[in-house]
Amino acid sequence: MSVLTPASEVILRHQEQFRSHHLLFAGDLQDTLATEIEAASVRVHTNQYHHWQSLIRTLGDNASFGLTADSIFVKGCDTLIYYWPKSKHEARFQLRSLFSILPVGTDVFIVGENRSGVRSADKLMEGIATFHKIDSARRCSLFYGQLEQQVQFDQNNWWNSYQVGDVTVNTLPGVFSQDNLDVGSRLLLSTFDTPISGSLLDIACGSGVLATVLGKNNPGLSLTLSDVNAAAITSSKATLKANKLEGNVITSNVYSAIEEKFDWIISNPPFHDGLKTSLSAAEDMIRMAPNHLKYGGKLRIVANAFLPYPALLDSVFGRHEVIAQTGKFKIYQATKK
């Protein structure tokens, strides 16, 4: 067995009742339990590209990646095992989308860490399914219910928009800074106070706000945006379109799908994967940045001041500079020589 999350360990306590079932795993699945559990059949839908990459090695076509699952993919599944994400709004979006394509009578198990807000599952799904808590362990809760009615789901009803200056930002549930521009990104944008040119890559682009603001302020700047999250990819495309900008939006696990070299790489990199702290994406981004920068190209990122990036930047680039800071954030820049 691989290392399992506490939520998966709770699921395993009930594995006897899954053996004859056709399972659909969805939500914030952080491990490979789906490839190891004994069941009549197993499918996984994830909107996280890096999780999909690790699942397809074993599951092949029985793992799907995208913003929402489709009815053909879930056909024949009689049991949903849903991992609660850290955003309640994202959970509602994903569950309602699944409940619009799963048949009435589907067994539904919802599991998550208590600190993620999973205990509001029964209230959130009122009238669609009645949930009862059936287990509590490892600081997680497991709820069970049956789908009582299919729901209508229209993705267009879930958009949120806000303005950053003259830029319109469009976001879907589960995207970082869904309701307004976060303080770190604002600080990073403030450091671009003179015109820039050439090509720019925005890694972990989220809503696409960084690249869009810089693209609007610097006509002729060539934009590439990447993220692992399907909701972020969809949101970034919508943000570029709303601001009449062209850009290449790529689903990529850091540089996994990026081949070219850039004048600028910018990022407000995540330091969480789900609820757990994870610096691996940011560290990979820094470590491999010279392979994707032209000579004289710059990496400029914002990070919480306590994160251990300075030593890594120095070991990769030889040196770095702090070009802005507040009590909480620092803007780091390093140049490829």
WOLIN-V632908 format. One record per residue. N is the residue number from 0. RES is the residue in three letters. PHI is phi in whole degrees, -180 to 180 (NA if undefined). D_FIRST is the distance of its C-alpha to the first C-alpha in Angstrom with 2 decimals. Layout:
N RES PHI D_FIRST
N RES PHI D_FIRST
This chain:
0 MET NA 0.00
1 SER -76 3.77
2 VAL -71 6.58
3 LEU -105 7.87
4 THR -73 11.64
5 PRO -54 13.72
6 ALA -62 14.82
7 SER -68 11.52
8 GLU -63 11.08
9 VAL -68 14.59
10 ILE -58 13.96
11 LEU -63 11.40
12 ARG -64 14.36
13 HIS -118 16.23
14 GLN -64 14.01
15 GLU -55 16.71
16 GLN -80 19.21
17 PHE -95 17.35
18 ARG -57 17.10
19 SER -99 20.58
20 HIS -99 20.64
21 HIS -101 20.81
22 LEU -92 18.73
23 LEU -121 19.70
24 PHE -91 17.54
25 ALA -155 19.88
26 GLY 89 20.89
27 ASP -89 19.25
28 LEU -75 15.61
29 GLN -109 14.12
30 ASP -144 10.48
31 THR -111 8.75
32 LEU -53 8.16
33 ALA -60 11.10
34 THR -87 9.70
35 GLU -116 7.14
36 ILE -72 9.61
37 GLU -88 12.25
38 ALA -158 15.65
39 ALA -61 18.94
40 SER -160 18.36
41 VAL -137 16.62
42 ARG -128 18.43
43 VAL -133 17.92
44 HIS -114 20.91
45 THR -133 20.75
46 ASN -104 23.72
47 GLN -111 21.88
48 TYR -61 22.25
49 HIS -69 19.69
50 HIS -71 16.91
51 TRP -60 18.38
52 GLN -57 18.40
53 SER -79 14.64
54 LEU -87 14.24
55 ILE -69 17.08
56 ARG -58 15.61
57 THR -99 13.60
58 LEU -93 15.74
59 GLY 56 19.11
60 ASP -68 21.92
61 ASN -84 19.77
62 ALA -116 19.03
63 SER -126 22.25
64 PHE -119 23.51
65 GLY 165 26.74
66 LEU -65 28.66
67 THR -136 28.60
68 ALA -79 27.12
69 ASP -111 29.75
70 SER -64 30.75
71 ILE -67 30.15
72 PHE -65 26.46
73 VAL -89 25.85
74 LYS -57 28.12
75 GLY 92 26.80
76 CYS -75 24.13
77 ASP -115 24.93
78 THR -142 22.35
79 LEU -103 21.69
80 ILE -112 18.81
81 TYR -113 20.28
82 TYR -94 19.00
83 TRP -69 22.14
84 PRO -83 23.20
85 LYS -80 25.40
86 SER -106 28.53
87 LYS -63 29.99
88 HIS -65 32.14
89 GLU -66 29.22
90 ALA -61 27.55
91 ARG -63 30.88
92 PHE -58 31.27
93 GLN -69 27.89
94 LEU -67 28.10
95 ARG -66 31.71
96 SER -65 31.00
97 LEU -68 28.32
98 PHE -72 30.66
99 SER -86 33.38
100 ILE -123 31.62
101 LEU -88 29.59
102 PRO -74 31.77
103 VAL -56 33.23
104 GLY 98 31.31
105 THR -59 27.82
106 ASP -73 25.43
107 VAL -125 24.30
108 PHE -113 21.60
109 ILE -117 21.93
110 VAL -131 19.58
111 GLY -178 20.07
112 GLU -71 20.85
113 ASN -57 24.30
114 ARG -70 25.74
115 SER -83 25.09
116 GLY 92 27.73
117 VAL -61 25.58
118 ARG -69 28.07
119 SER -92 30.66
120 ALA -58 28.80
121 ASP -65 31.13
122 LYS -69 34.23
123 LEU -67 33.26
124 MET -104 32.79
125 GLU -54 35.87
126 GLY 88 37.70
127 ILE -103 34.86
128 ALA -154 32.42
129 THR -102 32.65
130 PHE -106 29.57
131 HIS -127 28.93
132 LYS -73 26.46
133 ILE -115 24.35
134 ASP -161 21.96
135 SER -150 21.95
136 ALA -163 19.44
137 ARG 51 17.99
138 ARG 59 21.10
139 CYS -124 20.09
140 SER -125 21.96
141 LEU -121 21.14
142 PHE -112 24.14
143 TYR -129 24.95
144 GLY -159 27.93
145 GLN -121 29.37
146 LEU -67 30.97
147 GLU -93 34.68
148 GLN -154 36.22
149 GLN -69 35.46
150 VAL -112 36.52
151 GLN -84 38.40
152 PHE -139 36.67
153 ASP -130 38.55
154 GLN -54 36.88
155 ASN -63 40.38
156 ASN -82 40.73
157 TRP -107 37.94
158 TRP -74 39.47
159 ASN -125 40.68
160 SER -131 43.24
161 TYR -150 44.83
162 GLN -106 47.20
163 VAL -123 46.92
164 GLY 61 50.55
165 ASP -96 51.50
166 VAL -98 47.93
167 THR -92 46.32
168 VAL -109 42.56
169 ASN -110 40.66
170 THR -136 37.25
171 LEU -112 34.77
172 PRO -55 32.52
173 GLY 94 29.54
174 VAL -90 31.44
175 PHE -58 32.15
176 SER 58 35.76
177 GLN -68 36.15
178 ASP -104 39.39
179 ASN -166 41.12
180 LEU -71 40.94
181 ASP -74 38.91
182 VAL -63 40.74
183 GLY -63 38.78
184 SER -64 39.46
185 ARG -61 43.08
186 LEU -63 43.47
187 LEU -61 42.02
188 LEU -63 44.44
189 SER -65 47.34
190 THR -81 47.02
191 PHE -93 47.95
192 ASP -98 51.62
193 THR -127 53.09
194 PRO -60 52.66
195 ILE -125 49.86
196 SER -144 49.71
197 GLY 94 47.71
198 SER -118 44.13
199 LEU -132 41.52
200 LEU -115 37.74
201 ASP -105 36.28
202 ILE -92 32.52
203 ALA 57 30.51
204 CYS -72 33.73
205 GLY 59 32.92
206 SER -79 36.14
207 GLY 86 37.81
208 VAL -65 40.32
209 LEU -63 40.51
210 ALA -63 41.20
211 THR -68 43.50
212 VAL -61 45.65
213 LEU -68 45.99
214 GLY -65 46.71
215 LYS -71 49.39
216 ASN -81 50.96
217 ASN -132 50.89
218 PRO -57 52.03
219 GLY 97 51.14
220 LEU -68 47.84
221 SER -87 45.27
222 LEU -109 42.11
223 THR -129 38.48
224 LEU -125 35.83
225 SER -141 32.05
226 ASP -162 29.10
227 VAL -96 25.53
228 ASN -95 26.44
229 ALA -61 28.14
230 ALA -68 30.42
231 ALA -68 31.53
232 ILE -61 32.36
233 THR -64 34.41
234 SER -67 36.07
235 SER -62 37.03
236 LYS -62 38.68
237 ALA -70 40.59
238 THR -67 41.68
239 LEU -59 43.02
240 LYS -63 44.81
241 ALA -63 46.39
242 ASN -105 47.86
243 LYS 54 49.02
244 LEU -114 46.99
245 GLU -94 45.41
246 GLY -167 41.98
247 ASN -98 39.03
248 VAL -105 35.92
249 ILE -121 32.72
250 THR -79 29.10
251 SER -154 27.44
252 ASN -87 24.53
253 VAL 55 27.02
254 TYR -101 28.89
255 SER -58 26.63
256 ALA -116 29.42
257 ILE -107 32.35
258 GLU -114 34.62
259 GLU -84 37.97
260 LYS -113 39.41
261 PHE -128 40.90
262 ASP -80 43.65
263 TRP -135 41.63
264 ILE -122 37.98
265 ILE -123 37.72
266 SER -168 34.92
267 ASN -112 34.11
268 PRO -72 30.48
269 PRO -72 27.77
270 PHE -125 26.15
271 HIS -132 23.74
272 ASP -121 20.81
273 GLY 67 21.11
274 LEU -90 21.89
275 LYS -89 20.22
276 THR -69 22.35
277 SER -148 21.46
278 LEU -97 24.08
279 SER -62 22.30
280 ALA -64 24.30
281 ALA -66 27.56
282 GLU -66 27.00
283 ASP -64 26.27
284 MET -61 29.35
285 ILE -69 31.54
286 ARG -60 30.26
287 MET -99 30.88
288 ALA -57 33.93
289 PRO -58 36.52
290 ASN -68 35.30
291 HIS -119 36.20
292 LEU -113 39.41
293 LYS -72 42.87
294 TYR -62 44.96
295 GLY 85 46.20
296 GLY -69 43.48
297 LYS -122 42.11
298 LEU -101 38.81
299 ARG -132 39.57
300 ILE -133 36.97
301 VAL -109 37.05
302 ALA -152 34.67
303 ASN -57 34.66
304 ALA -59 36.76
305 PHE -80 34.23
306 LEU -75 31.56
307 PRO -87 31.51
308 TYR -88 32.70
309 PRO -54 36.10
310 ALA -64 34.90
311 LEU -67 32.60
312 LEU -60 35.52
313 ASP -67 37.80
314 SER -71 35.56
315 VAL -86 35.16
316 PHE -104 38.70
317 GLY 93 40.76
318 ARG -161 41.85
319 HIS -148 41.48
320 GLU -131 43.73
321 VAL -100 43.41
322 ILE -99 45.72
323 ALA -164 45.45
324 GLN -158 43.95
325 THR -125 44.12
326 GLY -60 42.95
327 LYS -105 39.50
328 PHE -120 39.10
329 LYS -130 39.92
330 ILE -104 40.63
331 TYR -101 39.67
332 GLN -134 41.24
333 ALA -137 40.81
334 THR -118 42.82
335 LYS -79 42.03
336 LYS -94 44.82
